[in-house]
Amino acid sequence: MFRRIDDDRSKQLSYEEFRKGIHDTGLVMEEEGYRQMFAMFDKDGSGQVSIDEFLYSVRVSGGSKENVFCRLSIM
């Protein structure tokens, strides 16, 4: 998924790439929801989401089947 939404192949997702990619996968929400999700993925606060940050954010953690997409779906 990361490679599909990394339009400029920089191995970093800008907010615009991230928002468009998430929207294009069918997850539609208010603009603030996209901003909150981007902030959750951008662990170092650089304004870009690296592939490592992306993978860390979507992986299943602690044996729980809940990932960032599931948490945001209840917002």
DSSP file with accessible surface (Angstrom, degrees, kcal/mol):
  #  RESIDUE AA STRUCTURE BP1 BP2  ACC     N-H-->O    O-->H-N    N-H-->O    O-->H-N    TCO  KAPPA ALPHA  PHI   PSI    X-CA   Y-CA   Z-CA
    1    1 A M     >        0   0   87      0, 0.0     4,-1.7     0, 0.0     5,-0.2   0.000 360.0 360.0 360.0 -42.6    0.0    0.0    0.0
    2    2 A F  H  >  +     0   0   11      1,-0.2     4,-1.3     2,-0.2     3,-0.4   0.938 360.0  47.8 -55.2 -49.8    2.8    2.4    0.9
    3    3 A R  H  4 S+     0   0  193      1,-0.2    -1,-0.2     2,-0.2     6,-0.2   0.853 108.3  56.2 -62.1 -33.5    4.4    2.2   -2.6
    4    4 A R  H  4 S+     0   0  157      1,-0.2    -1,-0.2    -3,-0.1    -2,-0.2   0.853 113.6  38.4 -67.5 -34.4    1.0    2.7   -4.2
    5    5 A I  H  < S+     0   0    8     -4,-1.7     2,-1.8    -3,-0.4    -1,-0.2   0.572  89.8  93.9 -96.8  -5.7    0.4    6.0   -2.5
    6    6 A D    ><  +     0   0    5     -4,-1.3     3,-1.6     1,-0.2    -1,-0.1  -0.560  54.8 177.3 -83.3  79.2    4.0    7.3   -2.6
    7    7 A D  T 3  S+     0   0   93     -2,-1.8    -1,-0.2     1,-0.3     6,-0.1   0.833  75.5  41.1 -57.1 -39.5    3.3    9.2   -5.9
    8    8 A D  T 3  S-     0   0  104      4,-0.2    -1,-0.3    -3,-0.2    -2,-0.1   0.409 103.5-127.0 -94.1   4.8    6.8   10.8   -6.2
    9    9 A R    <   +     0   0  167     -3,-1.6    -2,-0.1    -6,-0.2     4,-0.1   0.783  66.4 135.3  57.8  33.0    8.6    7.6   -5.1
   10   10 A S  S    S-     0   0   54      2,-0.4    -1,-0.1     1,-0.0     3,-0.1   0.515  70.8-122.2 -86.3  -6.2   10.5    9.5   -2.4
   11   11 A K  S    S+     0   0  151      1,-0.2    40,-0.9    -5,-0.1     2,-0.3   0.685  88.6  90.8  66.1  20.1   10.0    6.8    0.2
   12   12 A Q  E    S-A   50   0A  67     38,-0.2     2,-0.6    39,-0.1    -2,-0.4  -0.990  71.9-138.4-138.9 139.1    8.3    9.5    2.3
   13   13 A L  E     -A   49   0A   0     36,-2.7    36,-2.2    -2,-0.3     2,-0.1  -0.892  12.2-151.3-103.2 124.0    4.6   10.4    2.3
   14   14 A S     >  -     0   0   23     -2,-0.6     4,-2.7    34,-0.2     5,-0.2  -0.385  35.7-102.4 -75.0 167.8    3.6   14.0    2.3
   15   15 A Y  H  > S+     0   0   29     32,-0.5     4,-3.2     1,-0.2     5,-0.3   0.925 123.7  52.6 -58.4 -41.6    0.3   14.9    3.9
   16   16 A E  H  > S+     0   0  133      1,-0.2     4,-2.3     2,-0.2     5,-0.2   0.914 111.4  44.6 -63.3 -44.8   -1.2   15.3    0.4
   17   17 A E  H  > S+     0   0   13      2,-0.2     4,-2.7     1,-0.2    -1,-0.2   0.924 115.6  48.8 -62.9 -44.6    0.0   11.9   -0.7
   18   18 A F  H  X S+     0   0    0     -4,-2.7     4,-2.8     2,-0.2     5,-0.3   0.947 112.7  46.4 -60.3 -50.4   -1.2   10.3    2.5
   19   19 A R  H  X S+     0   0   73     -4,-3.2     4,-2.6     1,-0.2     5,-0.2   0.929 114.9  46.1 -61.0 -47.6   -4.6   11.9    2.5
   20   20 A K  H  X S+     0   0  103     -4,-2.3     4,-2.9    -5,-0.3    -1,-0.2   0.929 114.0  49.2 -61.8 -44.2   -5.2   11.0   -1.2
   21   21 A G  H  X S+     0   0    4     -4,-2.7     4,-1.1    -5,-0.2    -2,-0.2   0.919 112.9  45.4 -63.7 -43.6   -4.0    7.5   -0.7
   22   22 A I  H ><>S+     0   0    0     -4,-2.8     5,-1.6    -5,-0.2     3,-0.6   0.933 115.2  48.1 -65.7 -44.1   -6.1    6.9    2.4
   23   23 A H  H ><5S+     0   0   72     -4,-2.6     3,-1.9    -5,-0.3    -2,-0.2   0.931 108.5  54.5 -60.9 -44.1   -9.2    8.4    0.7
   24   24 A D  H 3<5S+     0   0   94     -4,-2.9    -1,-0.2     1,-0.3    -2,-0.2   0.719  99.2  61.9 -66.4 -20.5   -8.6    6.4   -2.4
   25   25 A T  T <<5S-     0   0   62     -4,-1.1    -1,-0.3    -3,-0.6    -2,-0.2   0.560 126.4 -99.3 -80.0  -7.6   -8.6    3.1   -0.4
   26   26 A G  T < 5S+     0   0   59     -3,-1.9     2,-1.1    -4,-0.3    -3,-0.2   0.408  83.9 129.2 107.3  -0.5  -12.2    4.0    0.6
   27   27 A L      < -     0   0   48     -5,-1.6     2,-0.5     2,-0.0    -1,-0.2  -0.759  35.9-179.5 -90.2  99.6  -11.7    5.5    4.1
   28   28 A V        +     0   0   99     -2,-1.1     2,-0.3    -3,-0.1    -5,-0.0  -0.878  13.0 141.2-106.1 130.0  -13.6    8.7    3.8
   29   29 A M        -     0   0   48     -2,-0.5     5,-0.0     2,-0.0    -2,-0.0  -0.923  53.7 -66.5-152.5 176.3  -13.8   11.1    6.7
   30   30 A E    >>  -     0   0  160     -2,-0.3     4,-1.4     1,-0.1     3,-1.0  -0.309  54.0-105.6 -65.6 157.1  -13.7   14.8    7.6
   31   31 A E  H 3> S+     0   0   68      1,-0.3     4,-2.2     2,-0.2     5,-0.2   0.873 120.7  58.4 -53.8 -40.9  -10.5   16.7    6.9
   32   32 A E  H 3> S+     0   0  109      1,-0.2     4,-2.6     2,-0.2    -1,-0.3   0.863 100.9  56.9 -61.4 -33.7   -9.6   16.7   10.7
   33   33 A G  H <> S+     0   0   14     -3,-1.0     4,-2.5     2,-0.2    -1,-0.2   0.918 106.8  48.1 -63.3 -42.3   -9.8   12.9   10.7
   34   34 A Y  H  X S+     0   0    0     -4,-1.4     4,-2.7     2,-0.2    -2,-0.2   0.912 111.8  50.5 -63.8 -40.5   -7.1   12.7    8.0
   35   35 A R  H  X S+     0   0  127     -4,-2.2     4,-2.3     2,-0.2    -2,-0.2   0.914 111.3  47.6 -64.6 -42.5   -5.0   15.2    9.9
   36   36 A Q  H  X S+     0   0   72     -4,-2.6     4,-1.9     2,-0.2    -1,-0.2   0.912 112.6  49.0 -64.5 -41.9   -5.3   13.2   13.1
   37   37 A M  H  X S+     0   0    0     -4,-2.5     4,-1.9     2,-0.2    -2,-0.2   0.932 110.1  51.0 -63.8 -44.0   -4.4   10.0   11.3
   38   38 A F  H  X S+     0   0   19     -4,-2.7     4,-2.6     1,-0.2    -2,-0.2   0.926 108.9  51.8 -59.3 -43.9   -1.4   11.6    9.6
   39   39 A A  H  < S+     0   0   65     -4,-2.3    -1,-0.2     1,-0.2    -2,-0.2   0.871 107.4  53.1 -61.9 -35.8   -0.2   12.9   13.0
   40   40 A M  H  < S+     0   0   57     -4,-1.9    -1,-0.2     1,-0.2    -2,-0.2   0.870 113.9  42.4 -67.1 -35.3   -0.5    9.3   14.4
   41   41 A F  H  < S+     0   0    0     -4,-1.9     2,-2.1     1,-0.2    -2,-0.2   0.837  98.4  75.5 -78.5 -36.1    1.6    7.9   11.6
   42   42 A D    ><  +     0   0   19     -4,-2.6     3,-1.3     1,-0.2    -1,-0.2  -0.491  60.5 170.7 -80.4  76.1    4.2   10.8   11.6
   43   43 A K  T 3  S+     0   0  112     -2,-2.1    -1,-0.2     1,-0.3     6,-0.1   0.817  73.2  44.1 -61.0 -35.0    6.0    9.5   14.8
   44   44 A D  T 3  S-     0   0  113      4,-0.2    -1,-0.3    -3,-0.2    -2,-0.1   0.464 105.1-123.3 -94.4   0.8    8.9   11.9   14.6
   45   45 A G    <   +     0   0   61     -3,-1.3    -2,-0.1    -6,-0.2     4,-0.1   0.716  67.3 135.9  69.5  22.6    6.9   15.0   13.7
   46   46 A S  S    S-     0   0   63      2,-0.4     3,-0.1     1,-0.1    -1,-0.1   0.601  73.7-114.8 -78.9 -13.0    8.8   15.6   10.5
   47   47 A G  S    S+     0   0   36      1,-0.3   -32,-0.5    -5,-0.1     2,-0.3   0.517  92.3  83.7  87.2   4.2    5.8   16.4    8.4
   48   48 A Q  S    S-     0   0   68    -34,-0.1     2,-0.6   -33,-0.1    -2,-0.4  -0.975  72.8-135.8-134.9 149.1    6.5   13.2    6.3
   49   49 A V  E     -A   13   0A   0    -36,-2.2   -36,-2.7    -2,-0.3    -7,-0.1  -0.939  22.0-153.6-109.0 116.2    5.6    9.6    6.9
   50   50 A S  E  >  -A   12   0A  21     -2,-0.6     4,-2.6   -38,-0.2   -38,-0.2  -0.383  30.5-107.1 -79.0 166.8    8.5    7.2    6.2
   51   51 A I  H  > S+     0   0   56    -40,-0.9     4,-2.8     1,-0.2     5,-0.2   0.897 122.1  53.1 -62.6 -36.6    7.9    3.6    5.3
   52   52 A D  H  > S+     0   0  121      2,-0.2     4,-2.5     1,-0.2    -1,-0.2   0.922 110.1  46.5 -64.3 -44.2    9.1    2.6    8.7
   53   53 A E  H  > S+     0   0   16      2,-0.2     4,-2.2     1,-0.2    -2,-0.2   0.905 113.2  50.7 -62.9 -40.9    6.6    4.9   10.4
   54   54 A F  H  X S+     0   0    7     -4,-2.6     4,-1.7     2,-0.2    -2,-0.2   0.953 112.6  44.6 -62.2 -49.8    3.9    3.6    8.1
   55   55 A L  H  X S+     0   0   94     -4,-2.8     4,-1.6     1,-0.2    -2,-0.2   0.905 112.5  52.1 -64.0 -40.9    4.6    0.0    8.8
   56   56 A Y  H  < S+     0   0  124     -4,-2.5    -1,-0.2    -5,-0.2    -2,-0.2   0.913 110.5  49.3 -60.1 -41.4    4.9    0.6   12.5
   57   57 A S  H  < S+     0   0    9     -4,-2.2    11,-1.1     1,-0.2    -1,-0.2   0.794 115.7  40.2 -71.9 -30.4    1.5    2.3   12.6
   58   58 A V  H  < S+     0   0   32     -4,-1.7    -1,-0.2     9,-0.1    -2,-0.2   0.625  91.2 102.8 -97.1 -10.8   -0.4   -0.3   10.6
   59   59 A R  S  < S-     0   0  127     -4,-1.6     2,-0.4    -5,-0.2     9,-0.2  -0.293  83.4-102.2 -71.5 155.9    1.1   -3.4   12.2
   60   60 A V        -     0   0   81      7,-0.1     2,-0.4     3,-0.0     3,-0.2  -0.640  45.5-153.9 -76.0 127.0   -0.9   -5.4   14.8
   61   61 A S    >   -     0   0   52      5,-0.6     3,-2.1    -2,-0.4     5,-0.2  -0.849  57.8  -2.6-113.0 144.0    0.6   -4.5   18.1
   62   62 A G  T 3  S-     0   0   88     -2,-0.4    -1,-0.2     1,-0.3     3,-0.1   0.739 121.3 -63.4  59.0  27.2    0.7   -6.4   21.4
   63   63 A G  T 3  S+     0   0   77      1,-0.3    -1,-0.3    -3,-0.2     2,-0.2   0.422 104.6 130.3  79.7  -4.1   -1.3   -9.3   20.2
   64   64 A S    <   -     0   0   54     -3,-2.1    -1,-0.3     2,-0.1    -3,-0.2  -0.592  57.6-145.5 -83.4 145.0   -4.3   -7.1   19.6
   65   65 A K  S    S+     0   0  186     -2,-0.2     2,-0.5    -5,-0.1    -1,-0.1   0.420  72.5 103.2 -86.3   2.5   -6.1   -7.2   16.3
   66   66 A E        +     0   0   92     -5,-0.2    -5,-0.6     4,-0.1     2,-0.2  -0.730  47.3 171.3 -89.5 125.7   -6.8   -3.5   16.6
   67   67 A N     >  -     0   0   32     -2,-0.5     4,-2.2    -7,-0.1     3,-0.3  -0.620  52.6 -80.2-120.0-173.7   -4.6   -1.2   14.5
   68   68 A V  H  > S+     0   0    1    -11,-1.1     4,-2.2     1,-0.2     5,-0.2   0.865 127.3  55.4 -60.5 -34.0   -4.7    2.5   13.7
   69   69 A F  H  > S+     0   0   49      1,-0.2     4,-1.5     2,-0.2    -1,-0.2   0.925 108.9  47.6 -65.9 -39.5   -7.4    2.1   11.1
   70   70 A C  H  > S+     0   0   57     -3,-0.3     4,-0.6     2,-0.2    -2,-0.2   0.922 110.8  51.0 -66.7 -43.1   -9.7    0.3   13.6
   71   71 A R  H >< S+     0   0   86     -4,-2.2     3,-0.9     1,-0.2    -1,-0.2   0.905 111.6  48.1 -62.5 -39.2   -9.1    3.0   16.2
   72   72 A L  H >< S+     0   0   13     -4,-2.2     3,-1.6     1,-0.2    -1,-0.2   0.796  97.7  69.3 -73.7 -25.0   -9.9    5.8   13.8
   73   73 A S  H 3< S+     0   0   84     -4,-1.5    -1,-0.2     1,-0.3    -2,-0.2   0.732  98.4  51.9 -67.7 -16.7  -13.1    4.1   12.6
   74   74 A I  T <<        0   0  142     -3,-0.9    -1,-0.3    -4,-0.6    -2,-0.2   0.462 360.0 360.0 -97.2   0.1  -14.7    4.7   15.9
   75   75 A M    <         0   0  141     -3,-1.6    -3,-0.0    -4,-0.2   -42,-0.0  -0.420 360.0 360.0 -76.5 360.0  -13.8    8.5   15.9
